[in-house]
Amino acid sequence: MATARQTTMTIRLDATTRDAAEQVFEALGMDLNTGINILLKQVVHDQALPFTPTMEDSLDRATEQSIQDLKFGRYQEFDNLGDLFEDLHNEN
């Protein structure tokens, strides 16, 4: 069986993203290098990204949902902040 030639790649990313990705990969039993290799091999295999990129912002989606809730009367009014927090606490 032929051995694939190895190469070194340098990428730039912020430390927060790197640390968070390392934690995810470690929870899956691998290091960051292995996780990135798996990602790239999946891209090559599928000839596509292993996720669907979107321009939609989740905050925009939540805002639109809130507008619809208000429009159709799906909201609850509270007399004070304490009542709101009590209601939020009781939902769990």
N, CA, C and O atoms as a MOPAC input file, in Angstrom:
PM7 MOZYME 1SCF
protein

 N      0.85000 1    -1.17200 1     0.00000 1
 C      0.00000 1     0.00000 1     0.00000 1
 C      0.89400 1     1.23300 1     0.00000 1
 O      1.80700 1     1.31900 1     0.82200 1
 N      0.66500 1     2.17700 1    -0.88300 1
 C      1.47400 1     3.38900 1    -0.98500 1
 C      1.11900 1     4.34200 1     0.15100 1
 O     -0.04700 1     4.48200 1     0.52000 1
 N      2.12000 1     4.98000 1     0.68600 1
 C      1.92500 1     5.94900 1     1.75200 1
 C      1.78200 1     7.33100 1     1.14500 1
 O      2.56300 1     7.72000 1     0.27700 1
 N      0.78700 1     8.07000 1     1.60000 1
 C      0.56600 1     9.42100 1     1.09100 1
 C      1.67600 1    10.34400 1     1.58300 1
 O      2.12100 1    10.24700 1     2.72700 1
 N      2.11000 1    11.23200 1     0.71000 1
 C      3.12400 1    12.21200 1     1.06500 1
 C      2.51100 1    13.22300 1     2.03900 1
 O      1.41000 1    13.72300 1     1.81000 1
 N      3.21500 1    13.51300 1     3.09900 1
 C      2.74200 1    14.46200 1     4.10600 1
 C      3.19700 1    15.87300 1     3.74500 1
 O      4.25100 1    16.05500 1     3.13500 1
 N      2.41600 1    16.84900 1     4.11800 1
 C      2.77200 1    18.24500 1     3.92900 1
 C      2.34100 1    19.01900 1     5.16200 1
 O      1.49100 1    18.56200 1     5.92600 1
 N      2.91700 1    20.16800 1     5.35100 1
 C      2.57500 1    21.02200 1     6.48200 1
 C      1.77400 1    22.21100 1     5.97600 1
 O      2.09600 1    22.79300 1     4.94000 1
 N      0.73700 1    22.56500 1     6.70700 1
 C     -0.10200 1    23.69200 1     6.33600 1
 C     -0.19500 1    24.63900 1     7.53000 1
 O     -0.30800 1    24.19100 1     8.67100 1
 N     -0.14900 1    25.92100 1     7.27600 1
 C     -0.30200 1    26.92300 1     8.31900 1
 C     -1.60800 1    27.66400 1     8.07800 1
 O     -1.87900 1    28.11200 1     6.96400 1
 N     -2.41400 1    27.79200 1     9.12500 1
 C     -3.66400 1    28.55300 1     9.01400 1
 C     -3.68400 1    29.61600 1    10.09600 1
 O     -3.04200 1    29.47000 1    11.13600 1
 N     -4.41300 1    30.67100 1     9.84700 1
 C     -4.58200 1    31.73600 1    10.83800 1
 C     -6.02700 1    31.71800 1    11.32400 1
 O     -6.96200 1    31.73100 1    10.52300 1
 N     -6.19600 1    31.68900 1    12.62800 1
 C     -7.51000 1    31.80600 1    13.22700 1
 C     -7.34800 1    32.34900 1    14.62900 1
 O     -6.27000 1    32.27700 1    15.21900 1
 N     -8.42300 1    32.89000 1    15.15300 1
 C     -8.32700 1    33.47900 1    16.48600 1
 C     -8.21400 1    32.38600 1    17.54800 1
 O     -8.68400 1    31.26300 1    17.36400 1
 N     -7.58500 1    32.74400 1    18.65000 1
 C     -7.30700 1    31.77800 1    19.71800 1
 C     -8.58700 1    31.19800 1    20.31500 1
 O     -8.61700 1    30.03000 1    20.70000 1
 N     -9.63400 1    32.00000 1    20.39400 1
 C    -10.89600 1    31.52100 1    20.97100 1
 C    -11.47900 1    30.38800 1    20.12800 1
 O    -11.92700 1    29.37300 1    20.66200 1
 N    -11.47000 1    30.57100 1    18.80900 1
 C    -11.98200 1    29.52800 1    17.91800 1
 C    -11.12200 1    28.28100 1    18.00900 1
 O    -11.64400 1    27.16800 1    18.08700 1
 N     -9.80300 1    28.45800 1    17.99900 1
 C     -8.89700 1    27.31600 1    18.09100 1
 C     -9.14700 1    26.53400 1    19.38300 1
 O     -9.25800 1    25.30800 1    19.36100 1
 N     -9.23400 1    27.25200 1    20.50900 1
 C     -9.43500 1    26.58500 1    21.80000 1
 C    -10.77100 1    25.84700 1    21.85100 1
 O    -10.85200 1    24.72900 1    22.36000 1
 N    -11.82000 1    26.48200 1    21.31700 1
 C    -13.13800 1    25.84400 1    21.32000 1
 C    -13.13200 1    24.60100 1    20.42900 1
 O    -13.70200 1    23.57200 1    20.79100 1
 N    -12.49100 1    24.69900 1    19.27100 1
 C    -12.41300 1    23.54000 1    18.36900 1
 C    -11.61100 1    22.41200 1    19.01600 1
 O    -11.98800 1    21.24500 1    18.91000 1
 N    -10.52000 1    22.74900 1    19.67700 1
 C     -9.72400 1    21.72300 1    20.36500 1
 C    -10.56400 1    20.99600 1    21.40200 1
 O    -10.45900 1    19.77700 1    21.53600 1
 N    -11.39100 1    21.72200 1    22.13400 1
 C    -12.23900 1    21.09800 1    23.15000 1
 C    -13.23500 1    20.13000 1    22.50900 1
 O    -13.46100 1    19.03400 1    23.02300 1
 N    -13.82500 1    20.53600 1    21.39300 1
 C    -14.78400 1    19.66000 1    20.70600 1
 C    -14.08800 1    18.39800 1    20.21100 1
 O    -14.56600 1    17.28600 1    20.43600 1
 N    -12.95600 1    18.57800 1    19.53600 1
 C    -12.24100 1    17.41800 1    19.00500 1
 C    -11.75300 1    16.50200 1    20.13000 1
 O    -11.81200 1    15.28000 1    20.00000 1
 N    -11.27300 1    17.08200 1    21.23100 1
 C    -10.83800 1    16.25500 1    22.36100 1
 C    -11.99500 1    15.45300 1    22.93100 1
 O    -11.82000 1    14.29800 1    23.32000 1
 N    -13.18800 1    16.06200 1    22.98400 1
 C    -14.36400 1    15.33900 1    23.46900 1
 C    -14.71000 1    14.17900 1    22.53800 1
 O    -15.31500 1    13.19200 1    22.95600 1
 N    -14.31800 1    14.31300 1    21.27400 1
 C    -14.54600 1    13.25000 1    20.29600 1
 C    -13.37700 1    12.27100 1    20.22700 1
 O    -13.38500 1    11.34100 1    19.42100 1
 N    -12.37100 1    12.48600 1    21.08100 1
 C    -11.25200 1    11.55600 1    21.16500 1
 C    -10.14400 1    11.79600 1    20.15400 1
 O     -9.42200 1    10.86800 1    19.79300 1
 N    -10.00400 1    13.03400 1    19.69500 1
 C     -8.93800 1    13.31600 1    18.71900 1
 C     -8.34300 1    14.69100 1    18.98800 1
 O     -8.91600 1    15.50000 1    19.71800 1
 N     -7.19300 1    14.94000 1    18.39200 1
 C     -6.59400 1    16.26000 1    18.53000 1
 C     -7.04800 1    17.15200 1    17.37400 1
 O     -7.72900 1    16.69700 1    16.45500 1
 N     -6.66500 1    18.41800 1    17.43500 1
 C     -7.07100 1    19.39500 1    16.42700 1
 C     -6.58400 1    18.99600 1    15.03500 1
 O     -7.32700 1    19.10600 1    14.06000 1
 N     -5.35900 1    18.54000 1    14.94400 1
 C     -4.80000 1    18.13500 1    13.65800 1
 C     -5.63700 1    17.02300 1    13.01900 1
 O     -5.94700 1    17.08400 1    11.82900 1
 N     -5.99600 1    16.02300 1    13.79600 1
 C     -6.81300 1    14.92200 1    13.28100 1
 C     -8.18100 1    15.42800 1    12.84800 1
 O     -8.68600 1    15.03100 1    11.79800 1
 N     -8.78200 1    16.29800 1    13.64700 1
 C    -10.09400 1    16.84700 1    13.30200 1
 C    -10.06500 1    17.62200 1    11.99500 1
 O    -10.96700 1    17.48100 1    11.16800 1
 N     -9.04500 1    18.43200 1    11.80400 1
 C     -8.93000 1    19.19200 1    10.55800 1
 C     -8.69700 1    18.25100 1     9.38300 1
 O     -9.25500 1    18.45600 1     8.30500 1
 N     -7.88000 1    17.22400 1     9.58100 1
 C     -7.66400 1    16.23900 1     8.51600 1
 C     -8.96600 1    15.54500 1     8.12700 1
 O     -9.23200 1    15.35000 1     6.94100 1
 N     -9.76600 1    15.17600 1     9.09900 1
 C    -11.05000 1    14.53100 1     8.81600 1
 C    -11.94700 1    15.48100 1     8.03000 1
 O    -12.58100 1    15.07600 1     7.05500 1
 N    -12.00200 1    16.74000 1     8.45000 1
 C    -12.80800 1    17.73600 1     7.75100 1
 C    -12.37800 1    17.84700 1     6.29300 1
 O    -13.21800 1    17.79600 1     5.39500 1
 N    -11.08600 1    17.99700 1     6.05200 1
 C    -10.59400 1    18.16400 1     4.68700 1
 C    -10.81300 1    16.91500 1     3.84500 1
 O    -11.13300 1    17.02000 1     2.66100 1
 N    -10.64600 1    15.74200 1     4.43200 1
 C    -10.88800 1    14.49700 1     3.69000 1
 C    -12.36600 1    14.37000 1     3.32200 1
 O    -12.69800 1    13.86100 1     2.25200 1
 N    -13.24900 1    14.82800 1     4.20000 1
 C    -14.68700 1    14.78900 1     3.89500 1
 C    -15.01200 1    15.74600 1     2.75000 1
 O    -15.81600 1    15.42100 1     1.87600 1
 N    -14.39400 1    16.92000 1     2.75400 1
 C    -14.59100 1    17.88600 1     1.66400 1
 C    -14.16400 1    17.26800 1     0.33600 1
 O    -14.87200 1    17.38100 1    -0.66500 1
 N    -13.00700 1    16.61600 1     0.33200 1
 C    -12.50400 1    15.98800 1    -0.89500 1
 C    -13.42800 1    14.84600 1    -1.32300 1
 O    -13.76000 1    14.72200 1    -2.50100 1
 N    -13.83500 1    14.02700 1    -0.37800 1
 C    -14.69800 1    12.88200 1    -0.69200 1
 C    -16.02500 1    13.32900 1    -1.29500 1
 O    -16.46700 1    12.78800 1    -2.30900 1
 N    -16.66400 1    14.32900 1    -0.66000 1
 C    -17.99300 1    14.77300 1    -1.08500 1
 C    -17.94800 1    15.83600 1    -2.18600 1
 O    -18.95900 1    16.12900 1    -2.82400 1
 N    -16.76300 1    16.40300 1    -2.39400 1
 C    -16.63500 1    17.53900 1    -3.31500 1
 C    -17.59800 1    18.65700 1    -2.92700 1
 O    -18.19400 1    19.31900 1    -3.77700 1
 N    -17.72900 1    18.84400 1    -1.62100 1
 C    -18.63900 1    19.85500 1    -1.07800 1
 C    -18.28900 1    20.08000 1     0.38500 1
 O    -17.54600 1    19.30500 1     0.98600 1
 N    -18.82800 1    21.13200 1     0.93700 1
 C    -18.66200 1    21.36700 1     2.36700 1
 C    -19.53900 1    20.38800 1     3.14300 1
 O    -20.61900 1    20.03100 1     2.67300 1
 N    -19.09900 1    19.94900 1     4.31400 1
 C    -19.90900 1    19.00800 1     5.10000 1
 C    -20.98800 1    19.71200 1     5.94000 1
 O    -21.45300 1    19.17300 1     6.94500 1
 N    -21.36900 1    20.89300 1     5.52400 1
 C    -22.42700 1    21.65800 1     6.17800 1
 C    -22.98900 1    22.60700 1     5.12400 1
 O    -22.37500 1    22.80500 1     4.07500 1
 N    -24.13800 1    23.18500 1     5.39300 1
 C    -24.74600 1    24.10900 1     4.45300 1
 C    -24.47800 1    25.53800 1     4.91200 1
 O    -25.02200 1    25.98000 1     5.92400 1
 N    -23.64600 1    26.25400 1     4.17600 1
 C    -23.39600 1    27.63800 1     4.55900 1
 C    -24.65400 1    28.48000 1     4.33400 1
 O    -25.42600 1    28.22600 1     3.41000 1
 N    -24.84100 1    29.46200 1     5.17200 1
 C    -26.02000 1    30.31000 1     5.06200 1
 C    -25.65400 1    31.74700 1     5.39200 1
 O    -24.78100 1    32.00500 1     6.22100 1
 N    -26.31000 1    32.64900 1     4.75700 1
 C    -26.10300 1    34.06700 1     5.03200 1
 C    -27.06700 1    34.54600 1     6.10900 1
 O    -26.94000 1    35.66300 1     6.61200 1
 N    -28.02200 1    33.70900 1     6.45900 1
 C    -29.03200 1    34.09400 1     7.42900 1
 C    -28.42700 1    34.13800 1     8.82200 1
 O    -27.71500 1    33.22300 1     9.23400 1
 N    -28.71000 1    35.18400 1     9.52000 1
 C    -28.22500 1    35.37200 1    10.88300 1
 C    -29.29200 1    34.87100 1    11.85500 1
 O    -30.46700 1    35.20900 1    11.70800 1
 N    -28.89800 1    34.07400 1    12.83800 1
 C    -29.87500 1    33.52500 1    13.79300 1
 C    -30.58000 1    34.63600 1    14.56200 1
 O    -31.73200 1    34.47100 1    14.96400 1
 N    -29.90200 1    35.77100 1    14.77500 1
 C    -30.54700 1    36.89300 1    15.45500 1
 C    -31.65100 1    37.47600 1    14.57200 1
 O    -32.70800 1    37.85300 1    15.07800 1
 N    -31.42000 1    37.55300 1    13.26400 1
 C    -32.45800 1    38.01700 1    12.34800 1
 C    -33.67000 1    37.09200 1    12.40200 1
 O    -34.81200 1    37.55000 1    12.40400 1
 N    -33.41200 1    35.79200 1    12.44500 1
 C    -34.48600 1    34.79700 1    12.50500 1
 C    -35.28300 1    34.96600 1    13.80900 1
 O    -36.51300 1    34.91000 1    13.79600 1
 N    -34.58800 1    35.16900 1    14.92000 1
 C    -35.25200 1    35.33000 1    16.21800 1
 C    -36.06200 1    36.62900 1    16.25200 1
 O    -37.16000 1    36.66900 1    16.80700 1
 N    -35.51700 1    37.68000 1    15.65800 1
 C    -36.23400 1    38.95300 1    15.60900 1
 C    -37.51100 1    38.81800 1    14.78800 1
 O    -38.56900 1    39.29900 1    15.19400 1
 N    -37.41100 1    38.16600 1    13.63800 1
 C    -38.59500 1    37.95800 1    12.79500 1
 C    -39.64800 1    37.13700 1    13.53200 1
 O    -40.84000 1    37.42900 1    13.44200 1
 N    -39.20900 1    36.10900 1    14.26300 1
 C    -40.15200 1    35.29200 1    15.02700 1
 C    -40.83400 1    36.13300 1    16.10100 1
 O    -42.03600 1    35.99700 1    16.32700 1
 N    -40.07900 1    36.99300 1    16.75600 1
 C    -40.65200 1    37.86600 1    17.78800 1
 C    -41.68100 1    38.82800 1    17.20300 1
 O    -42.72000 1    39.07200 1    17.81600 1
 N    -41.40100 1    39.37100 1    16.02800 1
 C    -42.35000 1    40.27200 1    15.35900 1
 C    -43.63800 1    39.52500 1    15.04400 1
 O    -44.73200 1    40.05100 1    15.25200 1
 N    -43.50900 1    38.28700 1    14.53700 1
 C    -44.69000 1    37.48000 1    14.23300 1
 C    -45.48100 1    37.15900 1    15.50300 1
 O    -46.71200 1    37.19100 1    15.49200 1
 N    -44.78400 1    36.85100 1    16.58900 1
 C    -45.45000 1    36.57200 1    17.86100 1
 C    -46.25500 1    37.78000 1    18.32500 1
 O    -47.39700 1    37.63800 1    18.76300 1
 N    -45.66600 1    38.96500 1    18.23000 1
 C    -46.38300 1    40.18000 1    18.61900 1
 C    -47.59400 1    40.41000 1    17.71800 1
 O    -48.67800 1    40.74200 1    18.19800 1
 N    -47.40400 1    40.23300 1    16.42200 1
 C    -48.46500 1    40.45200 1    15.44100 1
 C    -49.67700 1    39.56900 1    15.71400 1
 O    -50.81600 1    40.00900 1    15.56100 1
 N    -49.43300 1    38.32300 1    16.11800 1
 C    -50.52200 1    37.37400 1    16.33200 1
 C    -50.89100 1    37.20300 1    17.81200 1
 O    -51.59900 1    36.26200 1    18.17100 1
 N    -50.41600 1    38.10400 1    18.65700 1
 C    -50.81300 1    38.09700 1    20.06400 1
 C    -50.20600 1    36.98200 1    20.89700 1
 O    -50.73300 1    36.64200 1    21.95600 1
 N    -49.10800 1    36.41200 1    20.43200 1
 C    -48.45200 1    35.32600 1    21.18300 1
 C    -47.39600 1    35.91800 1    22.12200 1
 O    -46.19300 1    35.75700 1    21.91700 1
 N    -47.87600 1    36.59400 1    23.13600 1
 C    -46.96400 1    37.16000 1    24.13200 1
 C    -47.70400 1    37.27000 1    25.45700 1
 O    -48.92800 1    37.15400 1    25.51900 1
 N    -46.94700 1    37.49300 1    26.49000 1
 C    -47.52700 1    37.60500 1    27.82200 1
 C    -47.02000 1    38.89400 1    28.44800 1
 O    -45.84100 1    39.22700 1    28.32900 1
 N    -47.90200 1    39.60900 1    29.10700 1
 C    -47.51700 1    40.85900 1    29.75500 1
 C    -47.29900 1    40.61400 1    31.24400 1
 O    -47.95000 1    39.75900 1    31.84400 1
 N    -46.37800 1    41.37000 1    31.83000 1
 C    -46.06600 1    41.27400 1    33.25700 1
 C    -46.11100 1    42.66300 1    33.86600 1
 O    -45.77000 1    43.65100 1    33.21700 1
 N    -46.54200 1    42.72800 1    35.14000 1
 C    -46.62500 1    44.01500 1    35.83000 1
 C    -45.25600 1    44.50700 1    36.28600 1
 O    -45.03200 1    45.70900 1    36.42500 1
 N    -44.34500 1    43.56300 1    36.51700 1
 C    -43.01300 1    43.96900 1    36.98200 1
 C    -41.99800 1    42.89400 1    36.61300 1
 O    -42.35800 1    41.79400 1    36.19400 1
 N    -40.74000 1    43.23300 1    36.77500 1
 C    -39.64800 1    42.33400 1    36.41000 1
 C    -39.64400 1    41.07400 1    37.26800 1
 O    -39.30900 1    39.99600 1    36.77700 1
 N    -40.00500 1    41.19400 1    38.52200 1
 C    -40.05900 1    40.02900 1    39.40600 1
 C    -41.02700 1    38.97600 1    38.90200 1
 O    -40.73100 1    37.78200 1    38.94300 1
 N    -42.19900 1    39.42000 1    38.41900 1
 C    -43.18800 1    38.48000 1    37.86900 1
 C    -42.65000 1    37.78900 1    36.61300 1
 O    -42.88100 1    36.59900 1    36.40200 1
 N    -41.93500 1    38.54400 1    35.78900 1
 C    -41.34200 1    37.96000 1    34.58700 1
 C    -40.36300 1    36.85800 1    34.95800 1
 O    -40.42900 1    35.75400 1    34.41800 1
 N    -39.44400 1    37.16100 1    35.89100 1
 C    -38.44900 1    36.16000 1    36.28000 1
 C    -39.09500 1    34.96100 1    36.95300 1
 O    -38.64200 1    33.83200 1    36.76400 1
 N    -40.13800 1    35.18300 1    37.73000 1
 C    -40.84300 1    34.06000 1    38.35900 1
 C    -41.46000 1    33.15800 1    37.29600 1
 O    -41.40100 1    31.93400 1    37.40700 1
 N    -42.05400 1    33.76500 1    36.26100 1
 C    -42.64100 1    32.99400 1    35.17800 1
 C    -41.56500 1    32.20800 1    34.41300 1
 O    -41.76500 1    31.04400 1    34.06800 1
 N    -40.43900 1    32.85100 1    34.15800 1
 C    -39.34000 1    32.17200 1    33.46600 1
 C    -38.80500 1    31.00700 1    34.28600 1
 O    -38.48400 1    29.95100 1    33.74200 1
 N    -38.71200 1    31.20600 1    35.59600 1
 C    -38.21600 1    30.15600 1    36.48000 1
 C    -39.18600 1    28.97200 1    36.53700 1
 O    -38.76000 1    27.82000 1    36.61200 1
 N    -40.48000 1    29.26000 1    36.50100 1
 C    -41.48700 1    28.21000 1    36.61400 1
 C    -41.66800 1    27.40300 1    35.33400 1
 O    -42.28700 1    26.33900 1    35.37100 1
 N    -41.14600 1    27.87700 1    34.20100 1
 C    -41.25900 1    27.12900 1    32.94100 1
 C    -40.41500 1    25.87500 1    32.96500 1
 O    -40.71500 1    24.93400 1    32.23200 1
 N    -39.36700 1    25.81900 1    33.78000 1
 C    -38.45700 1    24.66600 1    33.83100 1
 C    -39.00300 1    23.67000 1    34.73200 1
 O    -38.39900 1    22.61500 1    34.92500 1

